[in-house]
Amino acid sequence: MIDLRIDPAWTAEILERFLRIETQRAGRARVVVGLSGGIDSAVAASLAARALGPTQVVCLALPHRLSSPASLADARSVAEQLGAPFETVDITPIVDGFLQVVGDPGRLRLGNAMARARMMCLFDRSAALDALVLGTSNKTELLLGYGTLHGDLASAINPLGDLYKTQVRALAEHLAIPEAVQRKPPSADLWPNQTDEEDLGVRYADVDRLLWLLIDARAGDATAVAAGFAPERVAWVRARVASMQFKRVPPVVAKVSGRAPGRDFRYPRGGSS
């Protein structure tokens, strides 16, 4: 039986405790989050505000001239509801500088440049404030590799990475995220009318069920097909998850000594050995 249900109150409590402990362990007291106007960043910011206090969650809206004005309005409404500091940084001049160098990179590379420009601004702001960058990528995105390396996949701490998109929605309802944010189609807002589901070619509600079966339940392909999923969809998801592993791990370090960083030599977070 595929069961994506969560206990929102218990989940929120666990994630708030995680944020408090890991932020303190890193020697910080605040976080910086990019508010896109979407549900993931709204939920991450809400959890951080409950864990650290709203004034310790600095919210940045990072619009481009191609961004939807509604996204900026929704981001502002989330920050206002939380009582968190809100700043707007227009990334258009940064991206335009990139375009002057490379010419027309095409839609995909332009989207990557925009995502990395946003993350550059977030990490710069975090350095100025002695804060951590709060991640907003959910489990569905991480498994399918739907994100940009050194862009939206970059962060110092991520409370949502083990929650599927449908579970984030359940948590958003519990946290009373503004209705307009909860209802809108998920989008990275990289170009007009762009949506996540159109880019991926799957509906979150469907692919989350299949991912849960293959990843959490460790079911085989035959079991997934018996559960009603098309064989070609099962094969696509299985291959996609495997091929995107490089996005979920640090760069592979070639081992030439007895204790290679990232392989044999791993400091526990906040400690040493």
MOMO-V514202 format. One record per residue. N is the residue number from 0. RES is the residue in one small letter. SS is DSSP state (h for helix, s for strand, l for the rest). BURIAL is + if it has 9 or more other ideal C-beta (glycine too) atoms within 8 Angstrom, else -. Layout:
n:res:ss:burial
N:RES:SS:BURIAL
N:RES:SS:BURIAL
This chain:
n:res:ss:burial
0:m:l:-
1:i:l:-
2:d:l:-
3:l:l:+
4:r:l:-
5:i:l:+
6:d:l:-
7:p:h:+
8:a:h:-
9:w:h:-
10:t:h:+
11:a:h:+
12:e:h:-
13:i:h:-
14:l:h:+
15:e:h:+
16:r:h:+
17:f:h:+
18:l:h:+
19:r:h:+
20:i:h:-
21:e:h:+
22:t:h:+
23:q:h:+
24:r:h:-
25:a:l:+
26:g:l:-
27:r:l:+
28:a:l:-
29:r:l:+
30:v:s:+
31:v:s:+
32:v:s:+
33:g:s:+
34:l:l:+
35:s:l:+
36:g:l:+
37:g:l:+
38:i:h:+
39:d:h:+
40:s:h:+
41:a:h:+
42:v:h:+
43:a:h:+
44:a:h:+
45:s:h:+
46:l:h:+
47:a:h:+
48:a:h:+
49:r:h:-
50:a:h:+
51:l:h:+
52:g:l:-
53:p:h:-
54:t:h:-
55:q:h:+
56:v:s:+
57:v:s:+
58:c:s:+
59:l:s:+
60:a:s:+
61:l:l:+
62:p:l:+
63:h:l:+
64:r:l:-
65:l:l:-
66:s:l:+
67:s:l:+
68:p:h:-
69:a:h:-
70:s:h:+
71:l:h:+
72:a:h:+
73:d:h:+
74:a:h:+
75:r:h:+
76:s:h:+
77:v:h:+
78:a:h:+
79:e:h:-
80:q:h:-
81:l:h:+
82:g:l:-
83:a:l:+
84:p:l:-
85:f:s:+
86:e:s:+
87:t:s:+
88:v:l:+
89:d:l:+
90:i:l:+
91:t:h:+
92:p:h:-
93:i:h:+
94:v:h:+
95:d:h:-
96:g:h:-
97:f:h:+
98:l:h:+
99:q:h:-
100:v:h:-
101:v:h:-
102:g:l:-
103:d:l:-
104:p:l:+
105:g:h:-
106:r:h:-
107:l:h:-
108:r:h:+
109:l:h:+
110:g:h:+
111:n:h:+
112:a:h:+
113:m:h:+
114:a:h:+
115:r:h:+
116:a:h:+
117:r:h:+
118:m:h:+
119:m:h:+
120:c:h:+
121:l:h:+
122:f:h:+
123:d:h:-
124:r:h:+
125:s:h:+
126:a:h:-
127:a:h:-
128:l:h:+
129:d:l:-
130:a:l:+
131:l:s:+
132:v:s:+
133:l:s:+
134:g:s:+
135:t:l:+
136:s:l:+
137:n:l:+
138:k:h:+
139:t:h:+
140:e:h:+
141:l:h:+
142:l:h:+
143:l:h:+
144:g:l:+
145:y:l:-
146:g:l:+
147:t:l:+
148:l:l:-
149:h:l:-
150:g:l:+
151:d:l:+
152:l:l:+
153:a:l:+
154:s:l:+
155:a:l:-
156:i:s:+
157:n:s:+
158:p:l:+
159:l:l:+
160:g:l:+
161:d:l:-
162:l:l:+
163:y:l:+
164:k:h:+
165:t:h:+
166:q:h:+
167:v:h:+
168:r:h:+
169:a:h:+
170:l:h:+
171:a:h:+
172:e:h:+
173:h:h:+
174:l:l:+
175:a:l:-
176:i:l:+
177:p:l:+
178:e:h:-
179:a:h:-
180:v:h:+
181:q:h:+
182:r:h:-
183:k:l:+
184:p:l:-
185:p:l:+
186:s:l:+
187:a:l:+
188:d:l:+
189:l:l:+
190:w:l:-
191:p:l:-
192:n:l:-
193:q:l:+
194:t:l:+
195:d:h:+
196:e:h:+
197:e:h:-
198:d:h:+
199:l:h:+
200:g:l:-
201:v:l:-
202:r:l:-
203:y:h:+
204:a:h:-
205:d:h:-
206:v:h:+
207:d:h:+
208:r:h:+
209:l:h:+
210:l:h:+
211:w:h:+
212:l:h:+
213:l:h:+
214:i:h:+
215:d:h:-
216:a:l:-
217:r:l:-
218:a:l:-
219:g:l:-
220:d:h:+
221:a:h:-
222:t:h:+
223:a:h:+
224:v:h:+
225:a:h:-
226:a:l:+
227:g:l:-
228:f:l:+
229:a:l:-
230:p:h:-
231:e:h:-
232:r:h:+
233:v:h:+
234:a:h:+
235:w:h:-
236:v:h:+
237:r:h:+
238:a:h:-
239:r:h:+
240:v:h:+
241:a:h:-
242:s:h:-
243:m:l:+
244:q:h:-
245:f:h:-
246:k:h:+
247:r:l:-
248:v:l:-
249:p:l:-
250:p:l:-
251:v:l:-
252:v:l:+
253:a:l:-
254:k:l:-
255:v:l:-
256:s:l:-
257:g:l:-
258:r:l:-
259:a:l:+
260:p:s:-
261:g:l:+
262:r:l:-
263:d:l:-
264:f:s:-
265:r:l:-
266:y:l:-
267:p:l:-
268:r:l:-
269:g:l:-
270:g:l:-
271:s:l:-
272:s:l:-
